[in-house]
Amino acid sequence: MMIERLPLSAPRLSPNPRRVLVLGATGTTGRSTVRALIERGHQPVCFLRPRKRAGGGLEGAVIRYGDVTDPTSIVRDCFRGERFGALVSCMASRTGAPKDAWAIDHEAHEAVLTAAVDSGISHMVLLSAICVQKPRLAFQHAKLAFEEILRGSGVTYSIVRPTALFKSLSGQIERLRRGKPFVVFGDGALTSCKPISSQDLANYLADCLDDKTCYNRILPIGGPGEAITPRQQGECLFALLGLEPRFRHVPVTLLDAVAASLKVLARVAPALEAKAEFAQIARYYATESMLALDPLTGRYNANATRSVGSETLFDFYARAIRGEVSIEREELALF
């Protein structure tokens, strides 16, 4: 399969460099965004949890520690009575469980936005998710609720809704190396997406600060090239590994049964609530494409999902197989 590769371009210095408060700076996209901001001449100030050490990748940024769920800590430990030019948030709940989602994706963001308005911030770039177009899960509803607050705040906003990230589509590489088949749901062509790298996404987030065409807009974006299906992802990996393609087809009805069972059990065993939600999340991603949704037809539209950046998922697969990049695993993973 031929994939269009867009030309590389060096970042340009911002015509309006400013102090930028960054949330979620220790995640993969967050670290890349901090670097992108520095490259453009901005001064990032990262607000981290006390138990979350900065680690590598945040050199050149100011680091502050506090509790993003505590409005008092936000004002005292983060803003400190100072003024900032913009707010960029890559922060998201780590599990997607309802309690975590509403605490982080909604309430924490609302508290930071309130303090940001008081500090004079005039622009917020929010990393959201393309799946909120068809909300069925707790974290999607939480994200949408905050998006509505942001749009009504009077602050200039850029709400970026990216498609799938490379790391979320790379969990099966080691399976194939161990001789196991590539797992797909249904025939492997139920869904498609236009994957985007963390670096390309970070560059886009940083550029939103100066690109007026991104102001007061909801921006569904993907990486370069055409939309690809899970089966095409597997075929590419087998080819890169020099292996004969082998697929295991999991019926969606199995996911339905697991999700339904966990939902019932969670009513009597609240400890299972997070697992029940994760089963619903798994079912959602197995059956819904990560592309822009046409509100008139109710169908996903790859052409309406703007392509940005230069690296393709297949480029990334090749580098990962050569050992040039490491793949960070999420706390919850399907494979």
C-alpha positions as CSV (number, residue, x, y, z in Angstrom):
1,M,0.0,0.0,0.0
2,M,1.5,3.3,-1.0
3,I,1.3,6.1,1.6
4,E,1.7,9.8,0.8
5,R,4.5,11.4,2.6
6,L,4.3,15.1,3.2
7,P,7.5,17.2,3.2
8,L,9.4,17.9,6.4
9,S,9.6,21.5,7.5
10,A,11.6,23.1,10.2
11,P,9.5,24.9,12.9
12,R,9.5,28.7,12.6
13,L,10.0,31.0,15.6
14,S,6.7,32.4,16.9
15,P,6.0,36.0,16.1
16,N,4.6,36.3,19.6
17,P,6.6,34.2,22.0
18,R,4.9,33.9,25.4
19,R,4.9,32.1,28.7
20,V,2.7,29.0,28.2
21,L,1.2,26.9,31.0
22,V,1.2,23.2,30.0
23,L,-0.9,20.5,31.6
24,G,-0.1,16.8,31.0
25,A,3.5,17.5,30.2
26,T,4.8,14.1,31.3
27,G,2.8,12.1,28.7
28,T,4.3,11.1,25.3
29,T,2.4,13.9,23.5
30,G,2.9,16.3,26.4
31,R,6.7,16.0,26.3
32,S,6.7,16.4,22.5
33,T,4.5,19.5,22.9
34,V,6.9,21.1,25.4
35,R,9.8,20.6,23.0
36,A,7.7,22.0,20.1
37,L,6.9,25.1,22.2
38,I,10.5,25.7,23.1
39,E,11.6,25.3,19.4
40,R,9.2,28.1,18.6
41,G,10.6,30.4,21.2
42,H,7.9,30.0,23.9
43,Q,8.6,29.5,27.6
44,P,6.6,26.5,28.8
45,V,5.7,26.2,32.5
46,C,4.7,22.6,33.3
47,F,2.4,21.8,36.2
48,L,3.0,18.3,37.5
49,R,1.7,16.1,40.3
50,P,4.1,16.0,43.2
51,R,4.8,12.2,42.8
52,K,5.4,12.6,39.1
53,R,9.0,13.5,38.5
54,A,9.8,15.6,35.4
55,G,12.3,13.1,33.9
56,G,13.8,13.6,30.5
57,G,12.3,15.6,27.7
58,L,11.3,18.7,29.7
59,E,14.7,20.4,29.6
60,G,14.3,24.1,29.2
61,A,10.8,24.2,30.7
62,V,9.9,25.6,34.2
63,I,8.6,22.8,36.4
64,R,6.0,23.3,39.1
65,Y,4.4,20.8,41.3
66,G,0.9,20.6,42.8
67,D,-2.6,19.0,42.7
68,V,-4.5,19.7,39.5
69,T,-7.7,18.5,41.2
70,D,-7.4,21.1,44.0
71,P,-8.4,24.7,43.0
72,T,-6.3,26.1,45.9
73,S,-3.2,24.3,44.8
74,I,-3.7,25.4,41.2
75,V,-3.8,29.1,42.3
76,R,-1.0,28.7,44.9
77,D,1.4,26.3,43.3
78,C,0.8,26.8,39.6
79,F,-0.2,30.4,38.8
80,R,1.4,32.1,41.9
81,G,-0.2,35.4,41.0
82,E,1.8,35.5,37.7
83,R,0.5,36.1,34.2
84,F,0.7,33.7,31.3
85,G,0.0,34.2,27.6
86,A,-1.6,30.9,26.8
87,L,-2.7,27.5,28.2
88,V,-2.0,24.2,26.4
89,S,-3.5,21.0,27.8
90,C,-2.5,17.5,26.9
91,M,-3.9,16.2,30.1
92,A,-6.4,13.3,30.2
93,S,-7.6,10.7,32.6
94,R,-5.4,7.7,32.6
95,T,-8.0,4.9,32.8
96,G,-11.1,6.3,31.3
97,A,-13.1,5.1,34.3
98,P,-16.0,7.3,35.1
99,K,-14.7,8.7,38.4
100,D,-11.3,9.5,36.9
101,A,-12.7,10.9,33.7
102,W,-15.0,13.4,35.4
103,A,-12.3,14.4,37.9
104,I,-9.6,15.1,35.3
105,D,-11.2,15.6,31.9
106,H,-13.9,17.9,33.3
107,E,-13.5,19.2,36.8
108,A,-9.7,19.7,36.9
109,H,-9.8,21.4,33.5
110,E,-12.6,23.7,34.6
111,A,-10.7,24.6,37.8
112,V,-7.5,25.4,35.8
113,L,-9.5,27.4,33.2
114,T,-11.1,29.5,36.0
115,A,-7.7,30.4,37.4
116,A,-6.4,31.0,33.8
117,V,-9.1,33.5,33.1
118,D,-8.3,35.3,36.4
119,S,-4.6,35.4,35.3
120,G,-5.3,37.0,32.0
121,I,-4.8,34.0,29.7
122,S,-6.5,34.7,26.4
123,H,-6.0,31.5,24.4
124,M,-6.3,27.8,25.3
125,V,-5.3,24.9,23.1
126,L,-7.1,21.7,24.2
127,L,-6.1,18.2,23.2
128,S,-9.4,16.4,23.0
129,A,-10.2,13.2,21.1
130,I,-12.0,12.5,17.8
131,C,-14.2,9.9,19.4
132,V,-16.2,12.5,21.3
133,Q,-18.2,13.0,18.1
134,K,-20.3,9.9,19.0
135,P,-20.3,9.9,22.8
136,R,-21.1,6.7,24.5
137,L,-18.4,6.5,27.2
138,A,-17.8,8.4,30.5
139,F,-14.6,10.0,29.3
140,Q,-16.2,11.2,26.1
141,H,-19.1,12.9,28.0
142,A,-16.6,14.4,30.4
143,K,-14.5,15.8,27.6
144,L,-17.5,17.2,25.8
145,A,-18.8,18.9,28.9
146,F,-15.5,20.8,29.3
147,E,-15.3,21.6,25.6
148,E,-18.7,23.3,26.1
149,I,-17.4,25.3,29.1
150,L,-14.3,26.4,27.2
151,R,-16.3,27.5,24.1
152,G,-18.5,29.6,26.4
153,S,-15.7,31.1,28.5
154,G,-14.8,34.0,26.2
155,V,-11.3,32.7,25.9
156,T,-10.0,32.1,22.4
157,Y,-9.9,28.3,21.9
158,S,-8.4,25.7,19.6
159,I,-10.0,22.3,20.4
160,V,-7.9,19.6,18.6
161,R,-9.5,16.2,18.1
162,P,-6.8,13.8,16.8
163,T,-7.3,10.4,15.4
164,A,-5.4,7.4,16.8
165,L,-1.8,7.8,17.9
166,F,0.9,5.5,16.8
167,K,1.5,4.0,20.2
168,S,-2.1,2.9,20.5
169,L,-1.7,0.9,17.3
170,S,1.6,-0.7,18.0
171,G,0.8,-3.2,20.8
172,Q,0.9,-6.3,18.7
173,I,4.5,-6.1,17.3
174,E,5.9,-8.3,20.0
175,R,3.0,-10.8,19.6
176,L,4.0,-11.3,16.0
177,R,7.7,-11.6,16.8
178,R,6.7,-14.5,19.2
179,G,4.9,-16.2,16.3
180,K,1.4,-15.3,17.3
181,P,-1.3,-14.1,14.9
182,F,-2.4,-10.5,14.5
183,V,-5.8,-10.0,16.3
184,V,-8.6,-8.2,14.5
185,F,-12.2,-7.7,15.3
186,G,-14.6,-9.0,12.7
187,D,-13.0,-9.1,9.3
188,G,-10.4,-6.5,10.2
189,A,-12.0,-3.8,8.1
190,L,-14.8,-2.7,10.4
191,T,-12.9,0.5,11.2
192,S,-10.2,2.8,9.8
193,C,-8.2,5.8,11.0
194,K,-5.5,8.2,9.8
195,P,-2.9,7.6,12.5
196,I,-0.8,10.5,13.7
197,S,2.6,10.6,15.5
198,S,3.0,12.3,18.8
199,Q,5.6,14.6,17.4
200,D,3.4,15.7,14.4
201,L,0.5,16.2,16.8
202,A,2.7,18.2,19.2
203,N,3.8,20.5,16.3
204,Y,0.2,21.1,15.4
205,L,-0.8,21.9,19.0
206,A,2.1,24.4,19.2
207,D,1.3,26.0,15.9
208,C,-2.3,26.6,17.0
209,L,-1.1,29.4,19.2
210,D,-0.1,31.5,16.1
211,D,-2.3,30.1,13.3
212,K,-5.5,32.3,13.4
213,T,-7.3,29.7,11.2
214,C,-7.2,27.5,14.2
215,Y,-8.8,30.1,16.5
216,N,-12.3,29.3,18.0
217,R,-12.5,26.1,16.0
218,I,-12.9,22.4,16.7
219,L,-10.2,20.7,14.6
220,P,-10.4,16.9,13.7
221,I,-7.0,15.9,12.4
222,G,-5.1,12.8,11.4
223,G,-1.7,12.0,10.0
224,P,-0.5,11.9,6.3
225,G,-1.9,9.5,3.8
226,E,-5.1,7.6,3.4
227,A,-7.2,6.0,6.1
228,I,-6.0,2.5,7.0
229,T,-7.8,-0.5,8.6
230,P,-6.5,-2.9,11.3
231,R,-6.0,-5.6,8.7
232,Q,-3.8,-3.3,6.7
233,Q,-1.8,-2.5,9.8
234,G,-1.3,-6.2,10.4
235,E,-0.3,-6.9,6.8
236,C,2.3,-4.1,7.0
237,L,3.8,-5.5,10.2
238,F,4.0,-9.1,8.7
239,A,5.8,-7.7,5.7
240,L,8.2,-5.7,7.7
241,L,9.0,-8.7,9.9
242,G,9.3,-11.0,6.9
243,L,6.6,-13.3,8.2
244,E,3.6,-15.0,6.5
245,P,0.4,-13.1,7.5
246,R,-1.7,-14.9,10.1
247,F,-4.8,-13.3,11.6
248,R,-7.1,-14.2,14.5
249,H,-10.6,-12.9,14.0
250,V,-12.5,-12.1,17.2
251,P,-16.2,-11.7,16.8
252,V,-17.6,-8.4,18.1
253,T,-20.4,-10.4,19.8
254,L,-17.7,-11.7,22.2
255,L,-16.9,-8.2,23.2
256,D,-20.6,-7.6,23.7
257,A,-20.9,-10.6,26.0
258,V,-17.9,-9.6,28.1
259,A,-19.0,-6.0,28.4
260,A,-22.5,-7.0,29.4
261,S,-21.3,-9.5,32.0
262,L,-18.9,-7.0,33.6
263,K,-21.6,-4.3,33.7
264,V,-23.9,-6.6,35.6
265,L,-21.1,-7.7,38.0
266,A,-20.1,-4.1,38.6
267,R,-23.5,-3.4,40.2
268,V,-22.8,-5.8,43.0
269,A,-19.0,-5.4,43.0
270,P,-18.1,-1.7,42.5
271,A,-14.4,-2.6,42.2
272,L,-15.2,-4.0,38.8
273,E,-16.6,-0.7,37.5
274,A,-13.3,0.4,35.9
275,K,-13.0,-3.0,34.1
276,A,-16.6,-2.8,33.0
277,E,-15.9,0.7,31.5
278,F,-12.7,-0.6,29.8
279,A,-14.7,-3.4,28.2
280,Q,-17.1,-0.8,26.8
281,I,-14.1,1.3,25.6
282,A,-12.6,-1.8,23.9
283,R,-16.0,-2.5,22.2
284,Y,-16.2,1.1,21.0
285,Y,-12.8,1.2,19.4
286,A,-13.4,-2.2,17.8
287,T,-16.5,-0.9,16.0
288,E,-16.0,2.8,15.4
289,S,-13.6,4.5,13.0
290,M,-11.4,7.3,14.3
291,L,-12.3,9.8,11.5
292,A,-14.4,12.9,11.2
293,L,-18.1,12.2,11.4
294,D,-20.4,13.7,8.9
295,P,-23.4,15.0,10.9
296,L,-25.7,14.9,7.9
297,T,-25.0,11.3,6.9
298,G,-23.9,9.9,10.2
299,R,-20.9,8.3,8.3
300,Y,-17.2,8.7,8.9
301,N,-15.4,10.8,6.3
302,A,-11.7,10.3,5.8
303,N,-11.6,13.3,3.4
304,A,-12.9,15.5,6.1
305,T,-10.2,14.4,8.5
306,R,-7.4,16.9,7.8
307,S,-4.0,15.3,7.2
308,V,-1.1,17.0,9.0
309,G,2.5,16.1,9.7
310,S,5.0,14.0,7.8
311,E,5.5,10.6,9.5
312,T,3.2,7.6,8.6
313,L,2.3,4.7,10.9
314,F,4.2,2.4,8.5
315,D,7.3,4.6,8.9
316,F,7.0,4.2,12.6
317,Y,6.5,0.5,12.5
318,A,9.7,0.1,10.5
319,R,11.6,2.2,13.0
320,A,10.1,0.3,15.9
321,I,11.1,-3.0,14.4
322,R,14.7,-1.8,13.9
323,G,14.8,-0.8,17.5
324,E,15.1,2.9,16.8
325,V,12.0,3.9,18.9
326,S,10.5,2.4,22.1
327,I,6.8,1.8,22.5
328,E,5.3,3.0,25.8
329,R,2.5,0.7,27.0
330,E,-0.7,2.2,28.4
331,E,-1.9,1.3,31.9
332,L,-4.7,-0.6,30.2
333,A,-4.0,-2.4,26.9
334,L,-6.0,-4.8,24.7
335,F,-3.0,-6.9,23.7
